[in-house]
Amino acid sequence: MQVAVLAHEKFPDRAKTAVGLLRYADYDIEAVLDRDNAGKRVSDFVPDVQDAPIVAEMADAPEVDALIVGIAPIGGGFDETWRSDVTTALERGADLISGLHYFLEDDEEFARLADENDCDIWDVRKPPEDLTVAQGVADEVDAEVVLTVGTDCSVGKMTATCELVEAAEEAGIDAGFVPTGQTGIMIAGWGNPVDRVVSDFTAGAVEEMLLERGDEHDVLFVEGQGSIVHPAYSAVTCGILHGSMADKLVLCHEAGREVVHGYEDTELPPIEEYVDLYESLAAPVHETEVVAGALNTKDVEGDEAAREAVEAFADQIGGAATDPVRFDAAAIVDEVVGE
């Protein structure tokens, strides 16, 4: 499917959905919408993903099958400066795919235009209506369950999960991806958006996915969300941790991150404390351990400095570590899926 991706004023650093789609999705991305960088190309900013021109608005994009909202601002709201891009897409017959908390299908103008132009609107964050509480049976699936957890939001949990799936498959392991957030769901084409689920049903939403896919693969990699110390997102993190009943954890961190993103007056605890926090919180439901780490070194200049940062991170967590994008997730696959 040919798509355009909306990432106004956020590409690439604050457009993790757009970058995730460029790196992992099967979509042919024909254009990225970013009025600040119009006239440039994706490869000018991110060299290791599929390339595409950057345009100022949807009117400048080539014909596509769909427009994807590729940014997820805090709170998931809709910016009215995007309205003309969305209406242009619909008027041209393009479907809409959005991971916002603001549901585009509930917008009267968008719904009318979609109907008039035979377009579909997929609000990825709209959860199924039949979710319920967890039964505490995720540990009964045949697959080994590996969960990525973070020191903060936006440190690379989805990226690490996708890289681990690819590395495991390359090693001959039958691996599956369990998406829990909007980007992962767009990439995989299925999943439950746990940050939009009623809080009582969060663990159940994760458990349901594991029960659905647990007999299809030898290993299931579950995409984590938020952080257990995050002032806003800790509840989602805990729900995934308990609902997945993970056998192993991979701790994700961004090199140089010292405070909570968006809450700069809140310092992150020392890395060593996260290992105890996650293992202790999980233990009453299902014992698990942090077996490896994924360090995001995108802001570290030079591979030598990045390797030193990875080694220091490995020492802090007491296990193997890598930057799965800059180096290779294969470096920790044995730790993650081995006996």
C-alpha positions as CSV (number, residue, x, y, z in Angstrom):
1,M,0.0,0.0,0.0
2,Q,1.2,3.5,-0.9
3,V,0.9,6.0,1.9
4,A,1.9,9.5,3.0
5,V,2.8,10.1,6.6
6,L,2.0,13.3,8.5
7,A,4.8,14.5,10.8
8,H,4.5,18.3,10.9
9,E,7.2,20.0,12.9
10,K,8.2,16.8,14.6
11,F,10.3,14.9,12.1
12,P,12.4,13.0,12.9
13,D,13.2,13.3,16.6
14,R,9.6,13.6,17.9
15,A,7.9,11.6,15.2
16,K,8.6,8.1,16.5
17,T,5.5,6.7,14.7
18,A,6.7,8.0,11.4
19,V,10.2,6.7,11.9
20,G,8.9,3.4,13.0
21,L,6.8,3.0,9.9
22,L,9.7,4.0,7.7
23,R,11.9,1.4,9.3
24,Y,9.6,-1.6,9.8
25,A,6.3,-1.3,8.0
26,D,5.5,-2.9,4.7
27,Y,3.9,0.3,3.4
28,D,5.5,2.1,0.5
29,I,5.9,5.6,1.9
30,E,5.7,8.1,-0.9
31,A,6.0,11.3,1.1
32,V,6.4,12.7,4.7
33,L,4.4,15.8,5.5
34,D,6.5,18.2,7.6
35,R,6.2,21.9,6.8
36,D,9.5,22.7,8.6
37,N,11.6,20.5,6.4
38,A,9.7,20.7,3.1
39,G,12.1,20.2,0.1
40,K,14.4,17.8,1.9
41,R,14.3,14.0,2.0
42,V,14.0,11.4,4.8
43,S,17.6,10.3,4.1
44,D,18.8,13.8,5.0
45,F,17.8,12.9,8.6
46,V,17.5,9.2,9.0
47,P,19.8,7.2,6.6
48,D,18.9,3.6,7.6
49,V,15.2,3.6,6.6
50,Q,13.3,3.8,3.3
51,D,13.7,7.1,1.7
52,A,10.9,9.6,0.7
53,P,10.5,13.3,-0.2
54,I,9.4,15.7,2.6
55,V,6.6,18.0,1.5
56,A,4.8,20.9,3.1
57,E,1.3,19.6,2.9
58,M,-0.9,16.9,1.5
59,A,-1.6,18.9,-1.6
60,D,2.0,18.5,-2.5
61,A,2.1,14.7,-2.0
62,P,1.7,12.2,-4.9
63,E,-1.4,10.0,-5.1
64,V,-1.5,7.5,-2.3
65,D,-3.9,5.0,-0.8
66,A,-3.8,6.4,2.7
67,L,-2.7,9.2,4.9
68,I,-1.2,8.1,8.2
69,V,-0.9,10.5,11.2
70,G,2.7,9.7,12.1
71,I,3.1,11.7,15.3
72,A,1.7,11.1,18.8
73,P,1.9,14.2,20.9
74,I,1.5,13.9,24.7
75,G,-2.2,13.4,25.3
76,G,-2.8,12.2,21.7
77,G,-4.8,15.3,20.7
78,F,-5.5,16.5,17.2
79,D,-3.8,19.7,16.0
80,E,-6.2,21.8,13.9
81,T,-3.4,22.9,11.7
82,W,-3.5,19.3,10.3
83,R,-7.2,19.6,9.2
84,S,-6.5,20.8,5.7
85,D,-4.1,17.8,5.1
86,V,-6.7,15.3,6.3
87,T,-9.5,16.9,4.3
88,T,-7.3,17.0,1.2
89,A,-6.5,13.3,1.6
90,L,-10.1,12.4,1.9
91,E,-11.2,14.5,-1.0
92,R,-8.6,12.6,-3.1
93,G,-10.0,9.3,-2.0
94,A,-7.2,8.3,0.4
95,D,-8.0,6.3,3.6
96,L,-7.0,7.6,7.0
97,I,-4.9,5.8,9.6
98,S,-4.4,7.5,13.0
99,G,-3.0,6.6,16.3
100,L,-4.3,9.6,18.2
101,H,-6.6,9.5,21.2
102,Y,-8.7,11.9,19.2
103,F,-10.7,9.6,17.0
104,L,-10.9,10.9,13.4
105,E,-14.0,8.9,12.6
106,D,-15.9,10.8,15.3
107,D,-15.1,14.1,13.6
108,E,-18.2,15.2,11.6
109,E,-16.3,16.7,8.7
110,F,-14.0,13.8,8.3
111,A,-16.8,11.3,8.6
112,R,-18.8,13.1,5.9
113,L,-15.9,13.3,3.5
114,A,-15.0,9.7,4.1
115,D,-18.5,8.7,3.2
116,E,-18.7,10.9,0.2
117,N,-15.4,9.6,-1.2
118,D,-15.7,5.9,-0.1
119,C,-12.7,6.2,2.3
120,D,-12.0,4.1,5.4
121,I,-10.9,5.6,8.7
122,W,-8.9,3.4,11.0
123,D,-8.5,4.8,14.5
124,V,-5.8,2.5,15.7
125,R,-6.2,3.5,19.3
126,K,-9.9,2.5,19.5
127,P,-9.9,-0.7,21.5
128,P,-12.2,-3.7,21.0
129,E,-15.5,-3.5,23.0
130,D,-15.3,-7.1,24.4
131,L,-12.2,-6.7,26.5
132,T,-12.3,-7.8,30.2
133,V,-10.1,-8.4,33.2
134,A,-7.2,-10.8,33.1
135,Q,-7.6,-14.4,34.3
136,G,-3.9,-14.7,35.2
137,V,-3.3,-17.5,32.6
138,A,-0.8,-15.9,30.2
139,D,1.9,-18.2,31.7
140,E,0.0,-21.2,30.2
141,V,0.8,-20.4,26.6
142,D,3.4,-22.6,24.9
143,A,5.6,-19.7,23.8
144,E,8.3,-18.1,25.9
145,V,7.2,-14.6,26.5
146,V,9.8,-11.7,26.4
147,L,8.7,-8.2,27.3
148,T,10.6,-4.9,26.7
149,V,10.4,-2.5,29.6
150,G,11.8,1.0,29.8
151,T,13.5,3.6,32.0
152,D,11.2,6.2,30.5
153,C,8.7,6.7,27.6
154,S,10.2,7.1,24.1
155,V,13.4,5.3,24.8
156,G,13.0,2.7,22.0
157,K,10.9,-0.2,23.4
158,M,9.0,-0.7,20.2
159,T,12.1,-0.4,18.1
160,A,14.0,-2.9,20.3
161,T,11.0,-5.3,20.1
162,C,10.9,-5.2,16.3
163,E,14.7,-5.6,16.1
164,L,14.6,-8.6,18.5
165,V,11.9,-10.3,16.4
166,E,13.9,-9.8,13.2
167,A,17.2,-11.1,14.8
168,A,15.4,-14.1,16.3
169,E,13.9,-15.0,13.0
170,E,17.3,-14.6,11.3
171,A,18.6,-17.1,13.9
172,G,16.0,-19.6,12.9
173,I,13.7,-19.0,15.9
174,D,9.9,-18.9,15.3
175,A,9.2,-15.5,16.8
176,G,6.1,-13.4,17.0
177,F,5.4,-9.7,17.7
178,V,2.7,-8.6,20.2
179,P,2.0,-4.9,19.6
180,T,0.5,-2.8,22.4
181,G,0.9,0.7,21.0
182,Q,-0.3,2.6,17.9
183,T,3.0,2.3,15.9
184,G,3.4,-1.4,16.6
185,I,-0.3,-2.0,15.6
186,M,0.2,-0.1,12.4
187,I,3.3,-2.1,11.6
188,A,1.8,-5.5,12.5
189,G,-1.8,-4.8,11.4
190,W,-3.3,-6.1,14.6
191,G,-3.0,-5.6,18.4
192,N,-4.7,-3.9,21.4
193,P,-3.9,-0.3,22.2
194,V,-3.4,-0.7,25.9
195,D,-3.0,3.0,26.7
196,R,-6.6,3.5,25.6
197,V,-8.1,0.5,27.4
198,V,-10.1,0.8,30.6
199,S,-7.6,0.4,33.4
200,D,-9.2,-2.7,34.8
201,F,-8.9,-4.3,31.4
202,T,-5.3,-3.5,30.6
203,A,-3.8,-6.7,31.8
204,G,-6.6,-8.6,30.2
205,A,-6.0,-6.9,26.8
206,V,-2.4,-8.1,26.9
207,E,-3.4,-11.6,28.1
208,E,-5.9,-11.9,25.3
209,M,-3.3,-11.3,22.6
210,L,-0.9,-13.9,24.1
211,L,-3.6,-16.5,24.3
212,E,-4.5,-15.7,20.6
213,R,-0.9,-16.1,19.4
214,G,0.8,-18.2,22.1
215,D,0.5,-21.5,20.3
216,E,1.7,-20.1,16.9
217,H,5.3,-19.2,17.9
218,D,8.1,-20.5,20.0
219,V,8.8,-17.0,21.4
220,L,6.5,-14.0,21.7
221,F,8.1,-10.5,22.0
222,V,5.7,-8.1,23.7
223,E,6.0,-4.4,23.0
224,G,6.3,-2.5,26.3
225,Q,4.9,1.0,27.0
226,G,5.9,3.8,29.3
227,S,7.9,3.2,32.4
228,I,7.2,2.0,35.9
229,V,8.4,5.4,37.3
230,H,6.6,7.6,34.8
231,P,4.3,10.1,36.5
232,A,1.6,9.6,33.8
233,Y,2.1,6.2,32.2
234,S,3.2,3.9,35.0
235,A,-0.3,2.3,35.2
236,V,0.0,1.1,31.6
237,T,3.4,-0.3,32.2
238,C,2.3,-2.3,35.2
239,G,-0.7,-3.6,33.3
240,I,1.4,-5.0,30.6
241,L,4.0,-6.4,33.0
242,H,1.3,-8.4,35.0
243,G,-0.9,-9.2,32.0
244,S,2.0,-10.7,29.9
245,M,3.4,-12.7,32.8
246,A,6.7,-12.4,30.9
247,D,9.4,-15.0,31.4
248,K,12.1,-12.5,30.6
249,L,12.5,-8.8,30.4
250,V,14.7,-6.5,28.2
251,L,15.4,-3.1,29.8
252,C,15.4,-0.2,27.3
253,H,17.1,3.1,27.9
254,E,18.3,6.2,25.9
255,A,21.9,7.1,26.5
256,G,22.2,10.4,28.3
257,R,18.5,10.5,29.4
258,E,18.5,11.8,33.0
259,V,15.0,13.2,33.5
260,V,11.5,12.0,32.5
261,H,10.5,13.2,29.1
262,G,7.9,15.9,29.4
263,Y,8.4,16.0,33.2
264,E,11.9,17.5,33.3
265,D,11.6,18.2,37.1
266,T,11.5,14.4,37.7
267,E,14.8,12.7,37.7
268,L,15.2,9.1,36.5
269,P,16.4,6.7,39.2
270,P,19.8,5.0,38.8
271,I,19.7,2.3,36.1
272,E,20.5,-0.4,38.7
273,E,17.3,0.3,40.6
274,Y,15.1,-0.4,37.5
275,V,16.2,-4.1,37.6
276,D,14.9,-4.5,41.1
277,L,11.8,-2.4,40.5
278,Y,10.6,-4.4,37.5
279,E,11.5,-7.9,38.9
280,S,10.0,-7.1,42.3
281,L,6.8,-5.7,40.9
282,A,6.4,-8.7,38.6
283,A,7.2,-11.4,41.2
284,P,3.9,-11.7,43.0
285,V,2.1,-12.4,39.7
286,H,4.9,-14.2,37.8
287,E,8.6,-14.3,38.6
288,T,10.8,-12.9,35.9
289,E,14.2,-11.3,35.4
290,V,15.9,-8.6,33.4
291,V,18.2,-10.7,31.2
292,A,19.5,-8.1,28.7
293,G,19.4,-4.4,27.8
294,A,18.8,-2.3,24.7
295,L,20.5,1.1,24.7
296,N,19.4,3.8,22.3
297,T,22.6,5.6,21.3
298,K,21.3,7.8,18.6
299,D,22.6,11.0,20.2
300,V,26.1,9.5,20.9
301,E,28.6,10.5,18.3
302,G,30.8,7.8,17.0
303,D,30.6,4.0,17.2
304,E,33.5,3.8,19.7
305,A,31.7,6.1,22.2
306,A,28.5,4.2,21.6
307,R,30.1,0.9,22.3
308,E,31.5,2.3,25.6
309,A,28.1,3.5,26.5
310,V,26.6,0.1,25.8
311,E,29.3,-1.6,27.9
312,A,28.6,0.7,30.8
313,F,24.9,0.0,30.5
314,A,25.6,-3.7,30.5
315,D,27.5,-3.3,33.7
316,Q,24.7,-1.3,35.3
317,I,22.0,-4.0,34.5
318,G,24.3,-6.9,35.2
319,G,23.7,-8.5,31.8
320,A,24.3,-8.4,28.1
321,A,23.4,-5.2,26.2
322,T,23.5,-3.7,22.7
323,D,22.1,-0.9,20.6
324,P,19.9,-3.0,18.4
325,V,19.7,-0.4,15.6
326,R,23.3,0.9,15.6
327,F,24.9,-2.5,16.1
328,D,22.9,-5.8,16.1
329,A,20.1,-7.2,18.2
330,A,21.7,-10.7,17.6
331,A,24.2,-9.8,20.3
332,I,21.5,-10.3,22.9
333,V,19.2,-12.9,21.3
334,D,20.9,-15.8,23.0
335,E,20.4,-14.2,26.3
336,V,16.8,-13.4,25.6
337,V,15.6,-16.7,24.1
338,G,18.2,-19.1,25.4
339,E,17.6,-21.5,28.3
